[in-house]
Amino acid sequence: MKTLSIGDLRISIPIIQGGMGVGVSLSGLASAVANEGGVGVISSAGLGLLYRHFSTNFLEASIYGLKEEIRLAREKSKGVIGVNIMVAMSNFVDMVKTSISEKVDIIFSGAGLPLDMPSFLKKDSTTKLVPIVSSARAAKLICEKWHSHYDYLPDAIVVEGPKAGGHLGFKTEQIEDVNFSLEKLIPDVVEEVSHFEEKYHQTIPVIAAGGIYTGEDIYNIMKLGASGVQMGTIFVTTNECDASPDFKQTYIDAKKEDIGIIKSPVGMPGRAIFNDFLEKVRQGQKHPIKCPFKCIKTCDVTSSPYCIIAALINAVKGNFNSGYAFAGSNAFKATSITSVKETFVKLISEFKERNSRE
């Protein structure tokens, strides 16, 4: 595997651990991945609930929680640490400003187009900005907008395909359409980005995400032009993952047919592991709730059968009567709990084995 360069950052193993909320990837998992030479990523989603002991004010608790998780990650690792911030979050600006002021290495931002993110950088800022997109068109739009308004180009671009876990940037009918597969998207985005690289003499690595689970998967997608990969699902079933043992066990117990697409209250399709809670939602047994957090801009409480942040918090704690787990399409391949180090060793070995067959 070649070293991945994002700006002046040198990442010895080109693996970025996907940001997984709520509470699945915090300082524990992020620092462990960073220690193995990858990029460890803290999810900023729902930190206001995880840190409500600090303040009952969701926004205040979110800022405190993010600072605390970055501090804890830094204590455990000297490696590269990132933060995932969804554009759709109502406290997006707070989370971006906090990450930059805390000098986190990289911000990854999707679930919407982060068109104004460079505006929050200061003259002494060191944080790299990496948007997450699902099309070449979105990559072009961000590059054009950032350069024309802020004289700034993305330090890298993550392309997330339809096999990812959680919320997806695709219409339901596109998810199984080969024209929207990651294998189709990567060459298209690499080609689009190359025009900006040539024009402005800047390297913009393209990182592939969604459905990548083995070293052979990494090899195959990098052959199509990706400079690195983002992987989330495979790191859930590690000792260092911040979720509860019951959450991890859900992945191990899942069969291929248990993983599918749901309609999320935030207005996007999402990939999750089906359970009784989701079956009750499907049958209309769940009822509209009050919204005490207003955490997602696109979540309409008048038509939502449940609070998604509460459901995800319940799940990460192991309470699946009142929640469910998001998961990538390959979650059913998990068979045991392992360590982050063992996971890296396995991925590198599989990559080398595939490379030797060329």
C-alpha positions as CSV (number, residue, x, y, z in Angstrom):
1,M,0.0,0.0,0.0
2,K,1.3,3.4,-0.9
3,T,1.5,6.3,1.6
4,L,-1.5,8.6,1.5
5,S,-0.8,12.3,1.5
6,I,-3.5,14.8,2.5
7,G,-1.9,18.2,2.4
8,D,1.3,18.0,4.5
9,L,-0.1,14.9,6.4
10,R,1.6,11.6,5.6
11,I,-0.6,8.6,6.3
12,S,1.5,5.4,6.2
13,I,-1.4,3.1,5.7
14,P,-4.0,4.6,3.4
15,I,-7.0,3.5,5.5
16,I,-9.4,6.1,7.0
17,Q,-11.7,4.8,9.7
18,G,-15.2,6.0,8.9
19,G,-16.9,8.3,11.4
20,M,-19.8,6.3,12.9
21,G,-22.4,7.8,15.1
22,V,-24.0,7.9,17.5
23,G,-21.1,7.0,19.9
24,V,-19.7,4.1,17.8
25,S,-16.4,5.8,16.8
26,L,-15.1,8.1,19.6
27,S,-11.6,8.6,21.0
28,G,-11.1,4.9,21.8
29,L,-11.5,3.6,18.2
30,A,-10.0,6.7,16.6
31,S,-6.8,6.6,18.6
32,A,-6.3,2.8,18.0
33,V,-6.6,3.3,14.3
34,A,-4.3,6.3,14.3
35,N,-1.7,4.2,16.2
36,E,-1.7,1.7,13.4
37,G,-0.8,4.3,10.8
38,G,-4.4,5.0,9.5
39,V,-6.6,8.0,10.2
40,G,-8.8,7.6,13.3
41,V,-12.1,9.5,13.1
42,I,-14.3,10.7,15.9
43,S,-18.0,11.1,15.1
44,S,-19.4,14.4,16.3
45,A,-23.1,13.2,16.0
46,G,-25.1,13.1,19.2
47,L,-22.3,14.1,21.5
48,G,-24.7,16.4,23.3
49,L,-26.6,13.3,24.5
50,L,-23.4,11.4,25.4
51,Y,-22.2,14.3,27.5
52,R,-25.5,15.5,29.0
53,H,-23.9,15.1,32.4
54,F,-21.9,18.2,31.6
55,S,-24.9,20.2,30.5
56,T,-28.6,19.6,29.7
57,N,-28.2,22.1,26.9
58,F,-27.6,19.9,23.8
59,L,-25.5,22.4,22.0
60,E,-23.2,23.2,24.9
61,A,-22.8,19.6,25.8
62,S,-21.9,18.8,22.1
63,I,-19.1,21.3,22.1
64,Y,-17.7,20.1,25.4
65,G,-18.0,16.5,24.3
66,L,-16.1,17.1,21.1
67,K,-13.3,18.9,22.9
68,E,-13.1,16.0,25.4
69,E,-13.0,13.3,22.7
70,I,-10.3,15.1,20.8
71,R,-8.3,15.5,24.0
72,L,-8.7,11.8,24.9
73,A,-7.7,10.7,21.4
74,R,-4.6,12.9,21.5
75,E,-3.6,11.4,24.9
76,K,-3.7,7.9,23.4
77,S,-2.2,8.6,20.0
78,K,0.4,10.8,18.2
79,G,-1.2,9.7,14.9
80,V,-3.6,11.4,12.6
81,I,-7.0,12.2,14.1
82,G,-10.1,13.4,12.2
83,V,-13.6,14.4,13.1
84,N,-16.7,13.5,11.0
85,I,-19.3,16.3,10.9
86,M,-22.6,16.0,9.0
87,V,-23.8,19.1,7.2
88,A,-27.3,18.1,8.1
89,M,-26.6,18.6,11.8
90,S,-28.2,21.7,13.3
91,N,-24.9,22.4,15.2
92,F,-22.7,21.9,12.1
93,V,-21.1,25.3,12.5
94,D,-20.3,24.8,16.2
95,M,-18.7,21.4,15.5
96,V,-16.6,22.8,12.6
97,K,-15.4,25.8,14.6
98,T,-14.6,23.6,17.6
99,S,-12.6,21.1,15.5
100,I,-10.6,23.8,13.8
101,S,-9.9,25.6,17.1
102,E,-8.8,22.3,18.7
103,K,-6.5,21.8,15.6
104,V,-7.8,18.4,14.7
105,D,-5.9,17.1,11.7
106,I,-8.9,16.6,9.3
107,I,-12.6,17.3,9.1
108,F,-14.6,14.9,7.0
109,S,-18.0,16.3,6.1
110,G,-21.0,14.8,4.2
111,A,-24.7,14.3,4.6
112,G,-25.1,17.4,2.5
113,L,-22.7,19.6,0.6
114,P,-20.3,21.6,2.9
115,L,-20.2,24.5,0.5
116,D,-19.0,27.1,3.0
117,M,-16.7,25.0,5.2
118,P,-13.4,26.9,4.2
119,S,-15.0,30.1,5.6
120,F,-14.3,28.9,9.1
121,L,-10.6,28.5,8.7
122,K,-8.3,31.1,10.3
123,K,-4.8,32.3,9.1
124,D,-3.1,29.9,11.6
125,S,-5.5,26.9,11.0
126,T,-3.8,23.6,10.3
127,T,-7.0,21.5,9.9
128,K,-7.5,19.8,6.5
129,L,-11.0,19.9,4.9
130,V,-12.3,16.7,3.2
131,P,-15.9,16.7,1.8
132,I,-17.7,13.4,1.4
133,V,-19.6,13.2,-1.9
134,S,-21.6,10.6,-3.9
135,S,-21.1,11.9,-7.4
136,A,-18.6,13.5,-9.7
137,R,-21.1,16.4,-10.1
138,A,-21.0,17.1,-6.4
139,A,-17.2,17.0,-6.4
140,K,-17.0,19.5,-9.2
141,L,-19.5,21.8,-7.5
142,I,-17.6,21.8,-4.2
143,C,-14.2,22.4,-6.0
144,E,-15.7,25.3,-8.0
145,K,-17.5,26.9,-5.1
146,W,-14.5,26.6,-2.7
147,H,-12.0,28.0,-5.1
148,S,-14.2,30.9,-6.4
149,H,-15.3,32.0,-2.9
150,Y,-12.4,31.0,-0.7
151,D,-9.4,30.4,-3.0
152,Y,-9.3,26.9,-1.5
153,L,-9.6,23.4,-2.9
154,P,-10.4,20.2,-0.9
155,D,-7.4,18.6,0.7
156,A,-8.9,15.3,-0.4
157,I,-12.4,14.0,-1.4
158,V,-14.1,10.9,0.0
159,V,-16.5,9.2,-2.5
160,E,-19.1,7.2,-0.6
161,G,-20.9,4.5,-2.6
162,P,-24.3,3.0,-2.0
163,K,-23.0,0.0,0.0
164,A,-22.1,2.1,3.0
165,G,-23.8,1.9,6.4
166,G,-26.0,4.6,7.7
167,H,-27.5,7.4,5.7
168,L,-26.9,7.3,2.0
169,G,-26.6,10.1,-0.5
170,F,-28.6,8.3,-3.1
171,K,-32.2,7.8,-4.1
172,T,-33.7,4.5,-3.2
173,E,-33.8,3.3,-6.8
174,Q,-30.1,4.2,-7.3
175,I,-28.8,2.0,-4.5
176,E,-28.9,-1.2,-6.6
177,D,-28.2,0.5,-9.9
178,V,-24.7,-0.5,-11.2
179,N,-24.4,3.0,-12.8
180,F,-24.1,4.4,-9.2
181,S,-21.8,1.7,-7.9
182,L,-18.5,2.7,-6.2
183,E,-16.6,1.1,-9.0
184,K,-18.3,3.4,-11.5
185,L,-18.1,6.5,-9.3
186,I,-14.4,6.4,-8.5
187,P,-13.0,6.7,-12.1
188,D,-15.6,9.5,-12.7
189,V,-14.6,11.5,-9.7
190,V,-10.9,10.9,-10.3
191,E,-11.3,12.3,-13.8
192,E,-13.3,15.3,-12.7
193,V,-10.9,16.1,-9.9
194,S,-7.9,15.8,-12.3
195,H,-9.0,19.0,-14.1
196,F,-8.7,21.0,-10.9
197,E,-5.4,19.4,-10.0
198,E,-3.9,20.3,-13.4
199,K,-5.4,23.8,-13.5
200,Y,-4.3,24.8,-9.9
201,H,-1.3,22.5,-9.5
202,Q,-2.6,20.8,-6.4
203,T,-3.0,17.2,-5.6
204,I,-6.5,16.1,-4.4
205,P,-6.5,12.5,-3.5
206,V,-9.7,10.6,-4.0
207,I,-10.7,8.2,-1.2
208,A,-13.2,5.3,-1.8
209,A,-15.8,4.4,0.8
210,G,-18.8,2.1,1.1
211,G,-18.7,-1.7,1.1
212,I,-15.0,-2.0,1.3
213,Y,-14.3,-4.9,3.8
214,T,-11.1,-6.8,2.8
215,G,-7.6,-6.1,1.6
216,E,-8.6,-7.4,-1.8
217,D,-11.4,-4.9,-1.9
218,I,-8.8,-2.2,-1.1
219,Y,-6.5,-3.4,-3.9
220,N,-9.3,-3.5,-6.5
221,I,-10.7,0.0,-5.8
222,M,-7.2,1.5,-5.7
223,K,-6.6,0.0,-9.1
224,L,-9.5,2.1,-10.3
225,G,-7.7,5.3,-9.2
226,A,-8.5,5.7,-5.5
227,S,-5.6,6.9,-3.4
228,G,-7.0,5.4,-0.2
229,V,-10.1,3.9,1.4
230,Q,-12.5,4.7,4.2
231,M,-13.7,1.7,6.2
232,G,-16.3,1.7,9.0
233,T,-18.1,-1.6,9.3
234,I,-15.0,-3.7,9.8
235,F,-13.9,-1.6,12.8
236,V,-17.2,-2.0,14.7
237,T,-16.3,-5.6,15.7
238,T,-13.0,-4.6,17.4
239,N,-12.2,-4.4,21.1
240,E,-11.4,-0.7,20.8
241,C,-14.7,0.3,19.2
242,D,-16.6,2.6,21.5
243,A,-19.9,0.8,21.2
244,S,-21.3,-1.7,23.7
245,P,-20.5,-5.5,23.4
246,D,-24.2,-6.0,22.5
247,F,-24.0,-3.6,19.6
248,K,-20.9,-5.4,18.2
249,Q,-22.6,-8.8,18.7
250,T,-25.5,-7.6,16.5
251,Y,-23.0,-7.4,13.6
252,I,-21.7,-10.9,14.3
253,D,-25.2,-12.4,14.6
254,A,-26.5,-10.6,11.4
255,K,-27.1,-12.7,8.3
256,K,-26.8,-11.2,4.8
257,E,-30.6,-11.0,4.5
258,D,-30.9,-9.1,7.8
259,I,-29.2,-6.0,6.3
260,G,-31.2,-3.7,4.2
261,I,-32.5,-0.2,3.4
262,I,-34.8,1.7,5.7
263,K,-36.5,5.1,5.3
264,S,-34.9,7.3,7.9
265,P,-36.8,10.1,9.7
266,V,-34.2,12.6,8.3
267,G,-35.5,12.0,4.8
268,M,-32.7,9.8,3.4
269,P,-32.5,6.1,2.8
270,G,-30.2,4.3,5.3
271,R,-28.7,0.9,5.6
272,A,-29.3,-0.9,8.9
273,I,-29.7,-4.3,10.5
274,F,-33.4,-5.2,10.7
275,N,-34.8,-6.0,14.1
276,D,-38.1,-5.9,16.0
277,F,-37.9,-2.1,16.6
278,L,-37.7,-1.5,12.8
279,E,-40.5,-4.0,12.2
280,K,-42.8,-2.1,14.5
281,V,-41.9,1.1,12.7
282,R,-42.8,-0.6,9.4
283,Q,-46.1,-1.7,10.8
284,G,-46.9,1.8,12.0
285,Q,-46.8,0.9,15.7
286,K,-44.4,3.7,16.5
287,H,-45.9,7.2,17.0
288,P,-44.7,10.8,16.5
289,I,-42.6,12.2,19.3
290,K,-41.6,15.5,20.6
291,C,-38.2,16.7,19.6
292,P,-36.1,17.9,22.5
293,F,-32.8,18.2,20.6
294,K,-33.5,19.4,17.0
295,C,-30.2,17.7,16.1
296,I,-30.9,17.2,12.4
297,K,-32.1,20.1,10.1
298,T,-34.1,17.8,7.8
299,C,-35.9,15.7,10.5
300,D,-39.6,16.7,10.6
301,V,-41.1,15.8,14.0
302,T,-44.6,16.1,12.7
303,S,-44.1,13.0,10.5
304,S,-41.3,11.1,12.3
305,P,-42.4,7.9,13.9
306,Y,-39.4,8.0,16.3
307,C,-36.4,10.1,17.3
308,I,-33.4,8.8,15.3
309,I,-30.7,10.1,17.7
310,A,-32.5,8.4,20.6
311,A,-32.8,5.2,18.6
312,L,-29.1,5.2,17.8
313,I,-28.0,6.1,21.3
314,N,-30.2,3.2,22.6
315,A,-28.6,0.8,20.1
316,V,-25.0,1.8,20.9
317,K,-25.7,1.1,24.6
318,G,-27.2,-2.3,23.7
319,N,-30.9,-1.5,24.1
320,F,-32.4,-2.8,20.8
321,N,-35.9,-2.8,22.0
322,S,-35.8,1.0,21.4
323,G,-33.2,1.3,18.7
324,Y,-31.3,-0.3,15.8
325,A,-27.8,-0.5,14.3
326,F,-26.7,1.1,11.1
327,A,-24.3,-1.1,9.2
328,G,-22.5,-1.5,5.8
329,S,-23.6,-4.1,3.3
330,N,-20.8,-6.5,4.5
331,A,-21.5,-6.4,8.2
332,F,-22.7,-10.1,8.0
333,K,-19.1,-11.1,7.3
334,A,-18.1,-10.4,10.9
335,T,-17.5,-13.6,12.8
336,S,-15.7,-12.5,16.0
337,I,-14.4,-9.6,18.0
338,T,-10.8,-8.8,17.2
339,S,-8.3,-5.9,17.8
340,V,-7.7,-3.0,15.6
341,K,-4.0,-4.1,15.2
342,E,-5.1,-7.6,14.1
343,T,-7.6,-6.0,11.7
344,F,-4.8,-4.0,10.1
345,V,-2.5,-7.0,9.9
346,K,-5.2,-9.0,8.1
347,L,-6.1,-6.2,5.7
348,I,-2.4,-5.6,4.7
349,S,-1.9,-9.4,4.3
350,E,-4.9,-9.7,2.0
351,F,-3.8,-6.7,0.0
352,K,-0.3,-8.1,-0.5
353,E,-1.7,-11.5,-1.4
354,R,-4.0,-9.9,-4.1
355,N,-1.1,-7.8,-5.4
356,S,1.1,-10.9,-5.7
357,R,-1.3,-12.5,-8.1
358,E,-0.9,-9.7,-10.6
